[in-house]
């Protein structure tokens, strides 16, 4: 797939016009990576340097949790990334630490760009940066809802506490 076409279909860059999209595509740090099933693209807690767009394949995003009543650690799936989806957004937001792991579930190709470089472009062109961040917030919000749904489905929801104003 042509790189610019991939970015045009990408959920985070969909609000950009062709001129701004070309600025993103022209960033020099873009590179392709191929992963096999079972490979981790990155692990939760690692320093987050790159922002990814999935070109082909499937990647599971996982969060680590302790199984209730035990010390056993489990990884819960939050989302499955497919063609045109983004992952690694923590490279764009301080403190730049991975809050999930990305596990390849079938052979995948992803393109990655330096989060620092993309942030610099967004700082220099604030309308472009606003469009990207607005779209990115939608992605993060959807994944948070998915995670909440996953947790509520596995456990009883916590009791509601009445909050009274002071």
N, C-alpha and C positions, 0 to 999 in steps of 0.2 A: 504494500500500500504506500502511496506517495505520502511523504511526511506532512506536508501542508494539509492534505485532505484529512489525515488522522487528526490533526489539531482542530480543523474545522468541525469535526464531529465530536470532539471532546467536550464533555459536560462543563468544564471550567472555562473554556475559551469560546463557547458558543455565542456569547454576547459581544464579541469583538468584531469590528469591521475588518475587511481584507488588509488594510494598511497596518492596523495594530497587530493583527494576527501574523503578518509577515515579520514584524519586529520581534515577536516571541520566537518565531521559527528561525530567525537569524542569530539567535544567541549561540555563541561558539561552543558552549559546553554540552550541547545535546549529543547523546551517544546511545547506541542500541546495546541491549543486553539480552541474552537468551538464558532461560532457566529450565531445568528439567523438573518433572514431578518429584516432589519431596524436598526440593531446594528451598531454603529460606532466602528471600530477597533481602530482608532485614529482620532483626529481632527487637521485640519490645524493650525499651530502656536504652537502646543504643543512641549514639549521637546521630541526628538527622541532618544529612547534608544534601540529599537529592530528592527531587520531586519527579514522580513517574506518571507516564501515560501508558496504558496497556495497549499494545498493538495487536497481539494475538494471544489466545490461551485463556487461562483462568487462574486467579490468585485468590486465596482465602485470607481475609484479615481476621486475626485472632487476638483476643485479650486473655491475659493470665488471671486466674482466680483460684482461691483455695476452696476445695470442696467442703461444704458445711459440715462441721463436727469432726473434721480430720485435718491433717497437715498436708494432705495430698493436693498438689497443684494440677489444675486442669487448664486447657486452653479452649475458650469458647469462641465459636465462629460468630463474627459480627456481620460480615458482608462478603459477598463474592464479587470480585472485580472482573469485569469482562471488557471486551474490545471498546476502546474509547473512554473507559473509566480512568480516574486518577487515584493515586495513592501516594503516601509519603508527604502529606500536606504539612506535617510538623516541621519540615525543612523551611517553611515560609513563616513560621510563627515561633517566637521565643517561648520557651527555653531551648527549642530545637532538639528535643528528645523524642524518640519514637514511643507513642502511647499504645501501639499495637504491633504485632508481628505480621509479616506478609509471607505466606507459604504458597509455593507454586503447587497447584493440584493437577495440572497437565502442562505439557511443554508450552512455554510462553515466551513471547518477545515483548520487551518493554523499552520505551525510550525514556531517558532520564536527563534532567537538566539540573544544574547547580541551583539550589534554593537561594543562595546568596546572589547569584547572577540574576535570577528572575526577580528577586526582591529589589535589586538595584534598578532594573527596568521599571518596575512598578512605582518606585520612589520618584524616578525621573519623569514618568508619564502617569500622573495621578488619576486621570480618567480611565486609562487602561488598567491600572492597579485596582481602582474601585470596582470595575466590572469583574475582574478576576476574583477578587476577594468576596464580592457579593455572591458569585456562583459557588465559590469554595465553601462559604458558610452554609449554603443549601445542602451541599454534599455532607458536610460534617453533621448538620442537624439530622439528616436522614439516617446516617450511621448511628448517631446517638439514640434515635428512636428505635432503630433495629436492635441495638444493644439492650435498651430498656425492655423491649418486647421479649428478647431472649431470656433475660434475667427473670422477668415476671412469669414467663412460661415455665421456668425451672423451679421457682421458689414461690412461696406465698408473699404477696406484697407486704411491705412493712405497715404496721398499724398507723393510722392517721393520727396526728397530734393536732389538737386545737391550738392555734396561735392567737394569743390575745394581745392587743396593743397595750403598751405600758402607759 
